[in-house]
Amino acid sequence: MKKSFFIAAIAALSMAVTSCQKFTDGAGGMKYKIIDGDSKEKIQEGDFISMGAIIKTEGDSTMYDSYEMGQPAFLTAQKPQFQGDLFTALEMLGEGDSAIFKLDLDTMTAKSGQPRPENLKGKYMIYTFKINKVIKKANKKDEDFNKEIETFFEGEKEKAKNSEAGKIESYLKKNKLDVKTTASGLKYAIEKEGEGAPAKVGDTIVVHYQGQFLGGKTFDTSIKEVAEKENMYNPMREPYEPMKLPIGVGAVVPGWDEGLMLLPKGTKATLVLPSKLGYGENGNQMFPPYTPLAFKVEIVNIIPQKAAAAGDTTKTTAPDAQ
């Protein structure tokens, strides 16, 4: 869960390998470089995999980065659907191995039957993998295999719990944030002071926001320019606009309810939420257990409860992060 020395190792080794070794041709138009391939047992169908993963376009746009998200990628190895697909690549690796794979987009499109995304340019998708853990399926009973995976996740969860405070401190230091800390553990830094009184329970807040993992990856935003910059623009989201929500009534995670009620209209600030004020010790499909989060927010408007009830009928929404 925590960034390990392998991140730096992959970066350094990638540079070294790039300068002295060409990519090797593989099946289905794949090209690959093995950075470290000393494992004796390679991944097979049915195995459980935990790995560090970076996926980029040939134009160097990052589509996925497990390190920025602060959590390894987890998956179960499947039988390759065609030669040159993702599982063809993974079968070349085992626990402790790392490699760079360039998967041919034309092959992937033709063999999968899926249309090629319009925004993907170039010939390849580039995958950098570091295999952290492989739990072999082999001839194990499903009950025993699942129990082994469950034990692994409990260990990962404990690591995340123990590393959370360090992640927050590193984020504050890296971003040079001068924060105030509330009794609940919420940390916030004011970039621009607003005017007037903060919202009260039941008031409606209109807020622009950018939600980030502490590794830097943006997972949601109400700002079109940010979405475009972070390669997450979604035309179905149009129009990008401030979110409008009742505050203090549990419509959002606790850290938002508390943090937004500290900020007057016009305030720009960064809220840093420990996991207990976000998605907690269990997380959800998008957020791993014990994941602290940061939100850059701007309070666009505060609508008093009586005014909202009397005449403002605009539909309220909850953030995608909830």
Kinemage of the C-alpha trace (Angstrom):
@kinemage 1
@onewidth
@group {chain A} dominant
@subgroup {mainchain}
@vectorlist {calphas} color= white
{ca met a 1} P 0.000 0.000 0.000
{ca lys a 2} L 2.821 2.348 0.827
{ca lys a 3} L 5.237 3.351 -1.917
{ca ser a 4} L 8.181 1.013 -1.654
{ca phe a 5} L 11.761 1.219 -2.799
{ca phe a 6} L 10.629 -0.748 -5.854
{ca ile a 7} L 9.168 2.433 -7.363
{ca ala a 8} L 12.557 4.108 -7.501
{ca ala a 9} L 14.130 0.845 -8.591
{ca ile a 10} L 11.752 0.462 -11.520
{ca ala a 11} L 12.366 4.040 -12.642
{ca ala a 12} L 16.136 3.677 -12.471
{ca leu a 13} L 16.189 0.267 -14.084
{ca ser a 14} L 13.788 1.349 -16.818
{ca met a 15} L 16.135 4.159 -17.798
{ca ala a 16} L 19.111 1.855 -17.791
{ca val a 17} L 17.370 -0.847 -19.801
{ca thr a 18} L 15.984 1.660 -22.284
{ca ser a 19} L 19.446 2.974 -23.060
{ca cys a 20} L 21.102 -0.414 -23.645
{ca gln a 21} L 18.397 -2.885 -24.693
{ca lys a 22} L 15.791 -2.841 -27.403
{ca phe a 23} L 12.304 -4.184 -26.978
{ca thr a 24} L 11.898 -7.846 -27.893
{ca asp a 25} L 9.149 -8.872 -30.308
{ca gly a 26} L 6.418 -11.010 -28.743
{ca ala a 27} L 3.149 -12.652 -29.691
{ca gly a 28} L 0.363 -10.690 -31.346
{ca gly a 29} L 2.499 -7.648 -32.131
{ca met a 30} L 3.556 -7.245 -28.494
{ca lys a 31} L 6.952 -5.808 -27.619
{ca tyr a 32} L 8.528 -6.227 -24.196
{ca lys a 33} L 11.521 -5.596 -21.947
{ca ile a 34} L 12.119 -7.783 -18.930
{ca ile a 35} L 13.687 -5.645 -16.202
{ca asp a 36} L 13.867 -8.398 -13.608
{ca gly a 37} L 12.773 -11.909 -14.521
{ca asp a 38} L 14.500 -14.216 -12.070
{ca ser a 39} L 11.402 -15.850 -10.595
{ca lys a 40} L 11.261 -19.622 -10.943
{ca glu a 41} L 7.469 -19.910 -11.029
{ca lys a 42} L 5.642 -17.825 -13.603
{ca ile a 43} L 2.025 -16.679 -13.354
{ca gln a 44} L -0.546 -19.221 -14.468
{ca glu a 45} L -4.289 -19.168 -15.042
{ca gly a 46} L -6.159 -18.876 -11.756
{ca asp a 47} L -3.326 -17.304 -9.754
{ca phe a 48} L -4.027 -14.224 -7.629
{ca ile a 49} L -1.720 -11.267 -8.360
{ca ser a 50} L -0.812 -8.100 -6.450
{ca met a 51} L 1.316 -5.717 -8.473
{ca gly a 52} L 2.431 -2.179 -9.040
{ca ala a 53} L 1.111 -1.032 -12.407
{ca ile a 54} L 1.467 2.020 -14.631
{ca ile a 55} L -0.496 2.179 -17.878
{ca lys a 56} L 0.295 4.860 -20.435
{ca thr a 57} L -0.495 5.707 -24.026
{ca glu a 58} L 2.326 5.928 -26.525
{ca gly a 59} L 1.907 9.695 -26.254
{ca asp a 60} L 2.850 9.394 -22.549
{ca ser a 61} L -0.605 10.120 -21.147
{ca thr a 62} L -1.090 8.171 -17.914
{ca met a 63} L -4.286 6.113 -17.897
{ca tyr a 64} L -3.665 4.337 -14.585
{ca asp a 65} L -0.987 4.523 -11.884
{ca ser a 66} L -1.323 2.309 -8.818
{ca tyr a 67} L 1.416 4.248 -7.030
{ca glu a 68} L -0.469 7.536 -7.300
{ca met a 69} L -3.564 5.769 -5.983
{ca gly a 70} L -1.599 4.386 -3.052
{ca gln a 71} L -2.733 0.799 -3.623
{ca pro a 72} L -1.417 -2.098 -5.739
{ca ala a 73} L -3.515 -3.489 -8.548
{ca phe a 74} L -5.157 -6.835 -7.750
{ca leu a 75} L -6.428 -9.368 -10.247
{ca thr a 76} L -6.826 -13.068 -10.939
{ca ala a 77} L -4.895 -14.376 -13.937
{ca gln a 78} L -7.137 -15.519 -16.769
{ca lys a 79} L -6.451 -17.652 -19.795
{ca pro a 80} L -5.326 -15.315 -22.607
{ca gln a 81} L -8.200 -14.472 -24.944
{ca phe a 82} L -5.725 -13.985 -27.764
{ca gln a 83} L -1.980 -13.921 -28.250
{ca gly a 84} L -0.641 -10.503 -27.342
{ca asp a 85} L -3.237 -9.569 -24.705
{ca leu a 86} L -2.620 -8.518 -21.104
{ca phe a 87} L -2.596 -12.066 -19.722
{ca thr a 88} L -0.128 -13.183 -22.377
{ca ala a 89} L 2.180 -10.550 -20.908
{ca leu a 90} L 1.592 -11.535 -17.283
{ca glu a 91} L 2.364 -15.201 -17.997
{ca met a 92} L 5.942 -14.106 -18.675
{ca leu a 93} L 6.374 -12.902 -15.079
{ca gly a 94} L 6.400 -14.272 -11.553
{ca glu a 95} L 6.649 -12.916 -8.022
{ca gly a 96} L 9.391 -10.278 -7.806
{ca asp a 97} L 9.619 -9.788 -11.569
{ca ser a 98} L 9.163 -6.503 -13.405
{ca ala a 99} L 8.842 -5.594 -17.069
{ca ile a 100} L 7.585 -3.103 -19.635
{ca phe a 101} L 5.081 -4.309 -22.235
{ca lys a 102} L 3.872 -2.522 -25.354
{ca leu a 103} L 0.561 -4.051 -26.415
{ca asp a 104} L -0.502 -3.485 -30.012
{ca leu a 105} L -3.737 -1.482 -30.117
{ca asp a 106} L -4.733 -2.793 -33.548
{ca thr a 107} L -4.394 -6.379 -32.345
{ca met a 108} L -6.317 -5.635 -29.149
{ca thr a 109} L -9.114 -3.940 -31.105
{ca ala a 110} L -9.383 -6.648 -33.775
{ca lys a 111} L -9.230 -9.610 -31.390
{ca ser a 112} L -11.428 -8.217 -28.615
{ca gly a 113} L -14.133 -6.936 -30.946
{ca gln a 114} L -14.174 -3.643 -29.049
{ca pro a 115} L -13.872 -0.301 -30.913
{ca arg a 116} L -10.657 1.608 -30.443
{ca pro a 117} L -11.160 4.629 -28.148
{ca glu a 118} L -11.092 7.789 -30.231
{ca asn a 119} L -8.737 9.638 -27.883
{ca leu a 120} L -6.000 6.972 -28.000
{ca lys a 121} L -3.256 7.865 -30.435
{ca gly a 122} L -0.222 5.825 -31.399
{ca lys a 123} L 0.310 2.126 -32.012
{ca tyr a 124} L 0.716 0.830 -28.457
{ca met a 125} L -0.539 0.903 -24.893
{ca ile a 126} L 2.444 0.714 -22.546
{ca tyr a 127} L 2.258 -1.298 -19.314
{ca thr a 128} L 4.945 -1.217 -16.602
{ca phe a 129} L 4.464 -4.011 -14.076
{ca lys a 130} L 6.161 -4.941 -10.811
{ca ile a 131} L 4.785 -8.223 -9.446
{ca asn a 132} L 4.694 -7.899 -5.666
{ca lys a 133} L 2.853 -11.074 -4.697
{ca val a 134} L 1.505 -14.183 -6.424
{ca ile a 135} L -0.763 -16.625 -4.614
{ca lys a 136} L -0.696 -19.816 -6.644
{ca lys a 137} L -3.999 -21.554 -7.333
{ca ala a 138} L -2.544 -24.839 -8.585
{ca asn a 139} L -4.548 -27.723 -7.115
{ca lys a 140} L -5.683 -25.931 -3.961
{ca lys a 141} L -9.275 -26.267 -2.892
{ca asp a 142} L -11.249 -23.061 -3.463
{ca glu a 143} L -11.809 -22.728 0.276
{ca asp a 144} L -8.087 -22.889 1.043
{ca phe a 145} L -7.175 -20.604 -1.858
{ca asn a 146} L -9.725 -17.958 -0.861
{ca lys a 147} L -8.595 -18.134 2.754
{ca glu a 148} L -5.021 -17.454 1.678
{ca ile a 149} L -6.139 -14.412 -0.308
{ca glu a 150} L -8.237 -13.194 2.626
{ca thr a 151} L -5.225 -13.454 4.944
{ca phe a 152} L -3.145 -11.507 2.433
{ca phe a 153} L -5.719 -8.696 2.297
{ca glu a 154} L -5.861 -8.498 6.078
{ca gly a 155} L -2.108 -7.971 6.080
{ca glu a 156} L -2.382 -5.278 3.402
{ca lys a 157} L -5.131 -3.586 5.376
{ca glu a 158} L -2.923 -3.477 8.479
{ca lys a 159} L -0.068 -1.995 6.443
{ca ala a 160} L -2.412 0.710 5.156
{ca lys a 161} L -3.579 1.500 8.690
{ca asn a 162} L -0.032 1.837 9.973
{ca ser a 163} L 1.121 3.978 7.044
{ca glu a 164} L -1.804 6.429 6.925
{ca ala a 165} L -0.350 9.072 9.267
{ca gly a 166} L 2.920 9.031 7.360
{ca lys a 167} L 1.128 9.506 4.048
{ca ile a 168} L -0.671 12.561 5.387
{ca glu a 169} L 2.488 14.124 6.783
{ca ser a 170} L 4.349 13.489 3.515
{ca tyr a 171} L 1.521 15.103 1.534
{ca leu a 172} L 1.505 18.193 3.747
{ca lys a 173} L 5.279 18.526 3.510
{ca lys a 174} L 5.416 17.967 -0.240
{ca asn a 175} L 2.702 20.558 -0.887
{ca lys a 176} L 4.019 22.958 1.780
{ca leu a 177} L 0.607 23.269 3.411
{ca asp a 178} L 0.239 25.260 6.612
{ca val a 179} L -2.749 23.508 8.108
{ca lys a 180} L -5.065 23.792 11.055
{ca thr a 181} L -6.258 20.551 12.650
{ca thr a 182} L -9.703 20.064 14.159
{ca ala a 183} L -10.582 17.784 17.074
{ca ser a 184} L -11.708 15.080 14.622
{ca gly a 185} L -8.354 15.040 12.840
{ca leu a 186} L -9.462 17.010 9.770
{ca lys a 187} L -6.662 19.196 8.423
{ca tyr a 188} L -7.303 22.260 6.297
{ca ala a 189} L -5.224 24.999 4.716
{ca ile a 190} L -6.686 28.302 3.517
{ca glu a 191} L -5.443 29.529 0.149
{ca lys a 192} L -7.851 32.490 -0.131
{ca glu a 193} L -9.959 33.909 2.682
{ca gly a 194} L -13.667 34.361 2.007
{ca glu a 195} L -16.084 36.789 3.622
{ca gly a 196} L -19.143 36.463 5.781
{ca ala a 197} L -20.344 33.610 7.942
{ca pro a 198} L -19.742 29.913 7.166
{ca ala a 199} L -22.691 27.673 6.361
{ca lys a 200} L -24.845 26.189 9.083
{ca val a 201} L -26.403 22.748 9.265
{ca gly a 202} L -29.129 22.497 6.621
{ca asp a 203} L -27.784 25.322 4.459
{ca thr a 204} L -26.956 24.581 0.826
{ca ile a 205} L -23.372 24.989 -0.311
{ca val a 206} L -22.334 25.531 -3.933
{ca val a 207} L -18.745 24.333 -4.273
{ca his a 208} L -16.118 23.641 -6.915
{ca tyr a 209} L -13.812 20.789 -5.996
{ca gln a 210} L -10.943 18.552 -7.051
{ca gly a 211} L -10.555 15.263 -5.174
{ca gln a 212} L -7.148 13.584 -5.037
{ca phe a 213} L -5.402 10.567 -3.605
{ca leu a 214} L -2.404 11.716 -1.598
{ca gly a 215} L -0.124 10.258 -4.264
{ca gly a 216} L -1.416 13.031 -6.531
{ca lys a 217} L -3.971 11.236 -8.711
{ca thr a 218} L -7.200 13.183 -9.252
{ca phe a 219} L -10.245 10.908 -8.995
{ca asp a 220} L -13.019 13.467 -9.448
{ca thr a 221} L -13.529 17.169 -10.184
{ca ser a 222} L -16.251 19.667 -10.981
{ca ile a 223} L -13.858 21.791 -13.056
{ca lys a 224} L -13.650 21.122 -16.792
{ca glu a 225} L -10.122 22.486 -17.187
{ca val a 226} L -8.854 20.214 -14.418
{ca ala a 227} L -10.602 17.201 -15.949
{ca glu a 228} L -8.946 17.908 -19.306
{ca lys a 229} L -5.528 18.402 -17.730
{ca glu a 230} L -5.833 15.173 -15.740
{ca asn a 231} L -6.981 13.161 -18.804
{ca met a 232} L -10.334 12.388 -17.201
{ca tyr a 233} L -12.645 14.661 -19.191
{ca asn a 234} L -16.048 13.057 -19.743
{ca pro a 235} L -18.401 14.690 -22.271
{ca met a 236} L -21.310 12.953 -20.528
{ca arg a 237} L -20.481 15.074 -17.480
{ca glu a 238} L -21.205 18.338 -19.303
{ca pro a 239} L -21.823 20.906 -18.209
{ca tyr a 240} L -19.029 20.876 -15.628
{ca glu a 241} L -20.269 23.153 -12.853
{ca pro a 242} L -20.076 23.624 -9.085
{ca met a 243} L -21.728 20.949 -7.010
{ca lys a 244} L -24.703 21.941 -4.909
{ca leu a 245} L -25.491 20.069 -1.704
{ca pro a 246} L -27.147 20.403 1.687
{ca ile a 247} L -24.457 20.519 4.361
{ca gly a 248} L -24.273 18.884 7.772
{ca val a 249} L -26.988 16.333 7.060
{ca gly a 250} L -24.889 13.329 6.012
{ca ala a 251} L -25.249 13.825 2.258
{ca val a 252} L -21.451 13.541 1.892
{ca val a 253} L -18.566 11.970 3.809
{ca pro a 254} L -17.989 13.340 7.352
{ca gly a 255} L -14.866 15.271 6.398
{ca trp a 256} L -16.842 17.271 3.841
{ca asp a 257} L -19.687 17.998 6.233
{ca glu a 258} L -17.231 19.290 8.808
{ca gly a 259} L -14.738 20.996 6.525
{ca leu a 260} L -17.141 22.916 4.304
{ca met a 261} L -18.916 24.372 7.331
{ca leu a 262} L -15.628 26.013 8.360
{ca leu a 263} L -15.367 28.063 5.157
{ca pro a 264} L -17.184 31.329 4.274
{ca lys a 265} L -18.287 32.175 0.743
{ca gly a 266} L -15.334 32.889 -1.561
{ca thr a 267} L -12.884 30.725 0.379
{ca lys a 268} L -10.404 28.544 -1.460
{ca ala a 269} L -8.885 25.792 0.663
{ca thr a 270} L -7.443 22.302 0.772
{ca leu a 271} L -9.112 19.745 3.024
{ca val a 272} L -7.086 16.690 4.040
{ca leu a 273} L -9.310 13.900 5.321
{ca pro a 274} L -7.991 10.973 7.333
{ca ser a 275} L -9.769 7.777 6.336
{ca lys a 276} L -12.084 7.876 9.373
{ca leu a 277} L -13.595 11.064 7.906
{ca gly a 278} L -13.724 9.557 4.423
{ca tyr a 279} L -14.413 5.933 3.531
{ca gly a 280} L -13.049 4.343 6.671
{ca glu a 281} L -11.320 1.101 7.506
{ca asn a 282} L -13.159 -0.858 4.821
{ca gly a 283} L -13.149 1.624 1.954
{ca asn a 284} L -15.352 0.902 -1.037
{ca gln a 285} L -14.974 -0.156 -4.659
{ca met a 286} L -13.059 3.000 -5.548
{ca phe a 287} L -11.233 3.756 -2.299
{ca pro a 288} L -9.064 1.146 -0.526
{ca pro a 289} L -9.246 0.678 3.257
{ca tyr a 290} L -7.573 3.394 5.327
{ca thr a 291} L -7.228 5.792 2.388
{ca pro a 292} L -6.699 9.463 3.313
{ca leu a 293} L -7.910 11.959 0.701
{ca ala a 294} L -7.345 15.595 -0.244
{ca phe a 295} L -9.915 18.003 -1.679
{ca lys a 296} L -9.172 21.399 -3.168
{ca val a 297} L -12.382 23.374 -2.761
{ca glu a 298} L -13.810 26.803 -3.549
{ca ile a 299} L -17.008 27.959 -1.847
{ca val a 300} L -18.941 29.594 -4.684
{ca asn a 301} L -22.080 30.347 -2.704
{ca ile a 302} L -23.940 29.590 0.520
{ca ile a 303} L -27.728 29.468 0.383
{ca pro a 304} L -29.372 29.730 3.830
{ca gln a 305} L -31.823 26.949 4.607
{ca lys a 306} L -34.868 29.235 4.677
{ca ala a 307} L -33.976 30.831 1.331
{ca ala a 308} L -33.398 27.460 -0.288
{ca ala a 309} L -36.698 26.132 0.999
{ca ala a 310} L -38.593 29.226 -0.104
{ca gly a 311} L -37.547 29.598 -3.683
{ca asp a 312} L -34.446 27.767 -4.853
{ca thr a 313} L -35.494 24.527 -6.564
{ca thr a 314} L -32.231 23.586 -8.252
{ca lys a 315} L -31.580 19.877 -7.915
{ca thr a 316} L -28.905 19.000 -5.379
{ca thr a 317} L -26.273 16.387 -6.119
{ca ala a 318} L -23.687 14.414 -4.221
{ca pro a 319} L -20.051 14.201 -5.351
{ca asp a 320} L -18.959 11.233 -7.442
{ca ala a 321} L -16.573 10.415 -4.609
{ca gln a 322} L -19.351 9.560 -2.180
